[in-house]
Amino acid sequence: MLLFVFIVFSDLSSTNFVEAQNHPQLTNATILLDSTNLGDKAYQPNPIEIPVWGSVSWTNDDRIAHSVTDIEGEFDSGVIQPDEAFEYYLDKVGVFDYYC
């Protein structure tokens, strides 16, 4: 089992809250080619920093299927086939460990 982390930071002022909800920021991450052999280097960037009310999209650039699942049960991509992506919207502050 491979473990990875992304960290969420937040600016909770009311102006930024409204702006972030209306225009969420998308952060892109990649599941690298031959990631099965890369251990904790399989996802890039790692760690991922995402603002609250933003989203992250993982794209599978490997030749085999993978998943993105967090340990606490907040999200589970199911199977992500090669050249497919999974996007998750963040609505709270936290540190989320995730794995394939």
DORO-956514 format. One record per residue (C-alpha): residue number from 1; y negated, x, z. Coordinates in Angstrom, 3 decimals. Layout:
BEGIN
{pt NUM; {Y; X; Z}}
...
***
This chain:
BEGIN
{pt 1; {0.000; 0.000; 0.000}}
{pt 2; {-3.396; 1.408; -0.975}}
{pt 3; {-6.429; 0.587; 1.185}}
{pt 4; {-10.021; 0.560; 0.041}}
{pt 5; {-13.317; -0.460; 1.623}}
{pt 6; {-16.501; -2.070; 0.476}}
{pt 7; {-19.506; -2.425; 2.732}}
{pt 8; {-22.034; -5.218; 2.669}}
{pt 9; {-25.659; -4.687; 3.694}}
{pt 10; {-28.230; -7.394; 4.117}}
{pt 11; {-31.958; -8.027; 4.223}}
{pt 12; {-32.181; -11.432; 5.890}}
{pt 13; {-35.895; -12.227; 5.452}}
{pt 14; {-36.372; -15.765; 4.120}}
{pt 15; {-38.045; -14.622; 0.887}}
{pt 16; {-35.186; -12.281; 0.054}}
{pt 17; {-32.632; -14.942; 0.996}}
{pt 18; {-34.050; -17.465; -1.484}}
{pt 19; {-34.475; -14.831; -4.203}}
{pt 20; {-30.925; -13.532; -3.691}}
{pt 21; {-29.420; -17.012; -3.893}}
{pt 22; {-31.308; -17.799; -7.096}}
{pt 23; {-30.608; -14.417; -8.735}}
{pt 24; {-27.449; -12.915; -7.219}}
{pt 25; {-26.894; -9.227; -7.892}}
{pt 26; {-23.639; -8.292; -9.628}}
{pt 27; {-22.012; -4.996; -8.673}}
{pt 28; {-19.316; -3.683; -11.020}}
{pt 29; {-16.219; -1.811; -9.902}}
{pt 30; {-13.306; -0.452; -11.903}}
{pt 31; {-9.580; -0.188; -11.290}}
{pt 32; {-9.054; 3.187; -12.950}}
{pt 33; {-6.479; 4.210; -15.538}}
{pt 34; {-3.239; 5.369; -13.854}}
{pt 35; {-4.580; 4.084; -10.530}}
{pt 36; {-1.084; 3.736; -9.070}}
{pt 37; {-1.065; 7.533; -8.682}}
{pt 38; {-4.649; 7.874; -7.411}}
{pt 39; {-4.279; 6.609; -3.826}}
{pt 40; {-7.685; 5.854; -2.291}}
{pt 41; {-9.425; 6.989; -5.500}}
{pt 42; {-7.997; 4.091; -7.576}}
{pt 43; {-11.124; 1.917; -7.358}}
{pt 44; {-14.542; 3.255; -8.338}}
{pt 45; {-17.035; 3.266; -6.795}}
{pt 46; {-15.446; 3.606; -3.384}}
{pt 47; {-16.864; 2.479; -1.048}}
{pt 48; {-18.739; -0.317; -2.789}}
{pt 49; {-22.067; -1.422; -1.317}}
{pt 50; {-23.008; -5.018; -2.113}}
{pt 51; {-25.953; -7.035; -0.824}}
{pt 52; {-25.219; -10.341; 0.864}}
{pt 53; {-25.498; -13.196; -1.645}}
{pt 54; {-24.463; -10.771; -4.350}}
{pt 55; {-21.127; -10.502; -6.065}}
{pt 56; {-18.703; -7.815; -7.086}}
{pt 57; {-16.594; -7.748; -10.237}}
{pt 58; {-13.485; -5.577; -10.431}}
{pt 59; {-12.308; -4.776; -13.970}}
{pt 60; {-8.756; -3.582; -14.497}}
{pt 61; {-8.973; -0.543; -16.790}}
{pt 62; {-5.353; 0.429; -16.118}}
{pt 63; {-2.361; -0.295; -18.366}}
{pt 64; {-0.561; -2.394; -15.728}}
{pt 65; {-1.499; -5.432; -13.640}}
{pt 66; {-3.192; -5.001; -10.255}}
{pt 67; {-4.784; -7.159; -7.575}}
{pt 68; {-7.735; -7.041; -5.180}}
{pt 69; {-6.892; -8.553; -1.794}}
{pt 70; {-8.670; -8.074; 1.511}}
{pt 71; {-6.767; -7.636; 4.754}}
{pt 72; {-8.585; -10.446; 6.600}}
{pt 73; {-7.818; -13.086; 3.958}}
{pt 74; {-11.376; -13.587; 2.661}}
{pt 75; {-10.372; -13.116; -0.985}}
{pt 76; {-7.328; -12.576; -3.165}}
{pt 77; {-7.624; -12.023; -6.900}}
{pt 78; {-4.028; -12.775; -7.697}}
{pt 79; {-2.778; -10.762; -10.666}}
{pt 80; {-5.485; -9.047; -12.748}}
{pt 81; {-4.037; -8.093; -16.113}}
{pt 82; {-5.300; -5.018; -18.041}}
{pt 83; {-8.813; -5.611; -19.434}}
{pt 84; {-9.328; -8.647; -17.156}}
{pt 85; {-11.728; -8.911; -14.219}}
{pt 86; {-12.009; -10.662; -10.865}}
{pt 87; {-15.394; -11.587; -9.379}}
{pt 88; {-16.119; -12.418; -5.740}}
{pt 89; {-19.377; -13.802; -4.309}}
{pt 90; {-20.374; -12.495; -0.853}}
{pt 91; {-22.006; -14.881; 1.565}}
{pt 92; {-21.800; -12.889; 4.812}}
{pt 93; {-22.338; -9.422; 6.244}}
{pt 94; {-19.300; -7.312; 6.954}}
{pt 95; {-16.983; -4.477; 6.101}}
{pt 96; {-13.932; -5.598; 4.161}}
{pt 97; {-10.822; -3.445; 3.742}}
{pt 98; {-8.961; -4.340; 0.583}}
{pt 99; {-5.890; -3.189; -1.287}}
{pt 100; {-3.774; -3.638; -4.405}}
***
